[in-house]
Amino acid sequence: MSHHKRQRYFYNLGAILLTWHLQVGDTPAPALVYPTPAETLALATTQTLPATPPTPAPTKMAQLGRRLFFDPQFSSNQQVSCATCHQPEHGYTDTYPTAHGIGVGHRRTPSIAMVQHQNWFFWDGRADSLEAQALGPIEHPLEHGFSRVALVKALYHSYAQEMQDIFGPWPLTAHEIATLPAHAAPTPSPEFLPTTVATYTLASLNDFWAQDTILTQAAKRQLSPGNLVSLYSDPRPTLPPAWTQAWERIPPTQQEAIHTIALQFGKAVATFERGLHIQPGKFDRAVDTLTQPQLDSSPLNAEELHGMKVFFGPGQCHLCHSGPLFTDGQFHNIGLPRHPQSRESSLSLDVGRSMGLVLAQKATFRCSNTTHPLLDPTTETCQELAWADPNSLELVGAFKTPSLRGVSERKYFMHDGRFSHLEEVIDYYNTLEEGLSLGHREETLRPLQLTTTDKQALIQFLHTLSSPVIDSTKASQATTSLQHAPASHSNGTEQG
């Protein structure tokens, strides 16, 4: 199902729900009201979750990717794997405010369930493919803390035959691999925000102390304030100088071979991740019930149905959380004040999509880099990347809309994990607390002013978006959490 079809899905459903005779207010949740025949017909033309194709025997690529995903040897302490943060028992996310690997990161770990239907990766979208995204954490000192050359050496020693069976002969000989340094990685070239964007970011800080510090530091370092803003905004890690110096001594032909092997790692992991599917849950069964008159009871109770009306009605949640995965896959500035820890640290400026787009358009493993055949320049994302405008001020402080599938199972919320309860998230949207934010909040956002009853009903509706995740690379087809929502209080119960 295309991105635009996914967007149309819940706009259609939202229009239907708005015609239902449900009264939203600080009153007891209303009784169930079913759609008219015309509304039922409209619902029947929509889809819920993207169809999961019949799963044949897992491919060798997917099986290899699964082993790589769970293997902790690709880290500096031999204890961190992809699954350290993307934990199957927690719906392929974790239970921390921000990611915990070798160190503690600055952003929350997103779930990768159904990630194959996303277009951009990382909260700022700086990777345009799963293959490229899989390599990012490997070299990050706070995540895996590994180097590109160490990755290649480990792959050769543990997975040489499997990778050769899938990708063909190794690009490096055994002698060449043996003579490579223990660690080496290319130096990330500094990337700068467009001058207008950097200047706007500095002006929008609305924080005299931060602005004064940036100007003072820029003068000391003989940099323009805009370039210093860019350096503070870059989420990429600073690699050990010894690694980058060792990389410069590697012949260019071997450097290209190392890139190729790294991408093969990314391709295998991405293939595994594309096999993580979400089973239809309570909400999906409710949509089926509404379109099938012979079913005389809805899986949703009155409070959950009231919450669904709030979601598509006064809550306006569907404007961004649209489509079968409850995300538009795009980037929005919702006006969150800068995180207190960010304000107290070394002037970390998380500008989100503004820097993410700059990095995506310059990345070594961007989709348009035709020197690497494992990258696909024909994707919808790649076409969008070609015309996306890094000069847009709307992107400052914007982050990717997360999927709401399984949201009630998460322990923390927002890109920086600042909230630990869904009630806090809804309270923020209810009041849109002003604070020291970057950029400006989207003008479509207004304080919701929901009642206590509305908020509680909305939370109950969000619980209906939970359902198990299937790892299709496992022959047993076992499922892992996102657990089913709690049993309904009335009008049908959740099946285990």
Secondary structure, DSSP 4 states (H G I P E B T S, - for coil): --HHHHHHHHHHHHHHHHTS----SSSPPPPP-PPPHHHHHHHHTS-SSPPPPP--SPPHHHHHHHHHHH-TTSSTTS---HHHHSBGGGTSB-SSSS-BSSSB-SSPPPP-TTGGG-S-BSTT--BSSHHHHHHHHHH-TTTT---HHHHHHHHHHHHHHHHHHHH-S-SS-HHHHHHS-SS--PPPPP----HHHHHHHHHHT--HHHHHHHHHHHHHTT--HHHHHHHHH--SPPPPHHHHHHHHTS-HHHHHHHHHHHHHHHHHHHHHHTTEEEPP-HHHHHHHHHT-TT--S-SS-HHHHHHHHHHHTTT-GGGTS-TTTT--S-EE---PPPPHHHHHSS-----BHHHHHHHHHH-TT-TT-TT-TTS-TTSHHHHHHHH--TT-GGGTTBEEPPP-TTGGG-S-BSTT--BSSHHHHHHHHHH----S-SS---TT-------HHHHHHHHHHHHTT--PEEETTSTT--EESSPPPPPPSSSS----
